[in-house]
């Protein structure tokens, strides 16, 4: 898959963008604050319906505008897709594919696949469990889009159950009976989410090991610096944080739901006393192992960067193993990496069908990845293809919806 054409209207700092794009590497070059990251952030939004930089949609809309529009023509195998997202903070977003509206925005998830590596990803190693849960769940939905509904329903049940727990200590009686109904929903949906996370982490584990060894060199081998994954859960059956054993299967959804239900019952009094749900996948963590120790708290700065990079390269390898070809997005990372890590990243990036790179200085990007250059400055994005790069399509080549309102990229 690759993005053939990108249009933005009132997205972040951009009033309007109309940019033809090509397969292979594209480097967006410009001083900090010119809007380079905003361009690749828009591509990532089509894949996740969220930003890697902020937690809500409001900052994505240009100051003074009521909505933002992200529209892209995508080439996927021998098919052409036109995808459009209308971002309406405080109201429902609207999504269309090939001019047809989708009943729910989340039905877009899984259609566009990206893997993004950015400086913020260092938090995957050094940050709170929230960062790692989000990482797992975003990849989970990318691989299996139906799980977006499971995750959404689980969050809804969790919110309702927490609200009930806040009043249960005083109300008792009827509140406790109602709580048992929500316990069933929590166990059902939580078991599905746990089973999917565990299988995903087990599938990702060998790719992380291979990617980390490729980044740091053969010296890591099977020794003390080997990178592995584990999962720790409030449900003991789901994991205690130790690394996955190759070839060992994960518990079934039914087993995990039953184990979660038992654990909820065991901690009922404590939950009522504290007024919050203490058991479930919302309190779990993906554990990153580096040799005999957890990476968090023990890994050096360089090792943490290597592990964060290995996680994203593992995602890229896993999606490819699934038969997908995701767009690889590298946002301002080459300036942060030493020569060895740059080389390792460039080797993988060079094999991507499309790789979008941002950099303040073009020379920070390895020469092999300087395919098409886009100069970003003063509110414009100007394509300057290299002699060896394929010529981009003209702006008129994008298949826009027919009505006048939709043809305006400002929304």
Order of alpha helices (4+ residues) and beta strands (2+ residues): beta-beta-beta-alpha-beta-beta-beta-beta-beta-alpha-alpha-alpha-alpha-beta-beta-alpha-alpha-beta-beta-alpha-beta-alpha-beta-beta-beta-alpha
